[in-house]
Amino acid sequence: MQPIRLIRGFLSVGAWTLASRLVGFVRDVMIAAYLGTGPVAQAYLVAFTLPNMFRRFFAEGAFNTAFVPMFSKRLEAGDNPRSFAEEAFSGLFSVVLVVSLIAHLAMPWLVYAMAAGFKGDERFDLAVIYGRICFPYILFISLTALLSGLLNAGGRFMAAAAAPVLMNFVLIAAMLLADRNGWDMGMAMAWSTPVSGIAQLFTVWWAAKRMGFALRLRRPRLSPDMRRLLAVAAPAVLAGGVVQVNLLVGRQVGSFFDGAIAWLTNADRLYQLPLGVVGIAIGIVLLPDISRRLKAEDTVGGRYAYNRATEFALFLTVPAAVALMVASYPLISVLFQRGAFLKADVGPTALALAIYGAGLPAFVLQKVLQPLYFAREDTRRPFRFAVWSMVVNAVMALGLAPVIGFSAAALGTTIAGWTMALQLWQGTRTYGEAAAFDDRLRQRLPRIVAASVAMGVVIWGLMQALGGMLYQPGTRYLALLALVTGGMAAYAVAGVALGAFRPSDLKAGLRRQR
């Protein structure tokens, strides 16, 4: 077995994901500046969400959850992995093509399911038009996701992690061209969405070809391998896409409050930055690694991988969560308040961000815990956990909306995230030593929390000291930079002083290969 170097893999995927999220953040700031929180912005955000939600169900959620462990084990054993991959590639293409055609006809009903509050005003008709243009994106990006899983299973993370950067560059280019040439901004953004999917698909297909897997479409058939793949994937439709289902409930609630869709979306984009960099990177690297270790019966190595992934995740996301909760208002004000995004939009968006921030460690822990199940092709228990999580989300979001307004959507998502994480953790007890915490992790967890709290106190003090400088046009960027730099320095000093981490950990993680 030639195992994947975990920390190196986390950093490689994380760096490209960070680049994608930063470019994506620029994209979101431009959308806010050009469109604000008005009807076109809300309609496009709903339309863009539709193919992405289905993509996470069919590709990243269900299909890849089943495909990656099965392909990884065949790759490890040399059991004709190319034939299996081509069968899966062709099957996914056929299914998603049919779904795309149905969605084109059923778009009004899909928009209603996403945002019933749009019914009866211009947002609804715009969302239907944009949705029909955007939805073919699902076909290209679903195949991209499968090829990305194939590359990740082979330990080749760069192309798959870099592909999303292209999407954001395409959308940014579309907005700049529309602004320069006087095109309809909403239509330009809608048409650029499937174009970005084609660009991503070509990128990962070429990388797969260089790996020796230039997959071709073949006539789909229900072979024994595909039956097994579908049997594992079926319950994972819900388990892998639970965050998306909860966000769907949130958008439904938000659609009944003017401007709330944009507030929730902008807050979601900002907290997705650390979630994407850490959580997605860990999930991408950990699943094929544990799958291959299971095939090699390497229990000790699997436990080590799980513990270091958990430690790495919490080391980065606990302080990020504290920072998002403490400094949500200046973050939103400095990063978003310009153009059509008004001062009145800052407070509601900051509130949603602070609530989402409280759930950040839970969302990342899900990415660490789920591979323990999926590597064993166990998707039934995560399915049951997801059902309870969605019930909690629906009860909280729908029940509290009349009382606390649109923020009930964010609160429901966060509480559901912790519910899912706790269930997943409890369920891993049945795996014995393979899912047990080691001494290093048990010692460091409370110290990471203590260092993060100390950092939060420093950030609060800096906010008081900087005062109005954070909100003045001439000084706000430098003031925010000082706030972020001061927080990071405080966490580093507190972390080393309390023993939450050692500077040598990173170097050792890059070298170590178990």
HELIX and SHEET records of a PDB file:
HELIX    1   1 LEU A    6  LEU A   35  1                                  30    
HELIX    2   2 PRO A   39  ARG A   55  1                                  17    
HELIX    3   3 ARG A   56  PHE A   63  3                                   8    
HELIX    4   4 ASN A   64  ALA A   77  1                                  14    
HELIX    5   5 PRO A   81  LEU A  105  1                                  25    
HELIX    6   6 MET A  107  MET A  114  1                                   8    
HELIX    7   7 ALA A  116  PHE A  118  5                                   3    
HELIX    8   8 GLU A  122  CYS A  134  1                                  13    
HELIX    9   9 TYR A  137  ALA A  153  1                                  17    
HELIX   10  10 MET A  158  ASN A  181  1                                  24    
HELIX   11  11 MET A  185  ARG A  210  1                                  26    
HELIX   12  12 PRO A  224  GLY A  240  1                                  17    
HELIX   13  13 VAL A  242  GLY A  254  1                                  13    
HELIX   14  14 ALA A  260  PRO A  274  1                                  15    
HELIX   15  15 LEU A  275  ILE A  280  3                                   6    
HELIX   16  16 ALA A  281  LYS A  295  1                                  15    
HELIX   17  17 THR A  299  VAL A  326  1                                  28    
HELIX   18  18 SER A  328  PHE A  336  1                                   9    
HELIX   19  19 LYS A  343  PHE A  374  1                                  32    
HELIX   20  20 ARG A  380  ILE A  404  1                                  25    
HELIX   21  21 SER A  407  GLY A  427  1                                  21    
HELIX   22  22 THR A  428  ALA A  435  5                                   8    
HELIX   23  23 ASP A  439  LEU A  466  1                                  28    
HELIX   24  24 GLY A  467  LEU A  470  5                                   4    
HELIX   25  25 ARG A  476  LEU A  498  1                                  23    
HELIX   26  26 SER A  504  ARG A  511  1                                   8    
END                                                                             
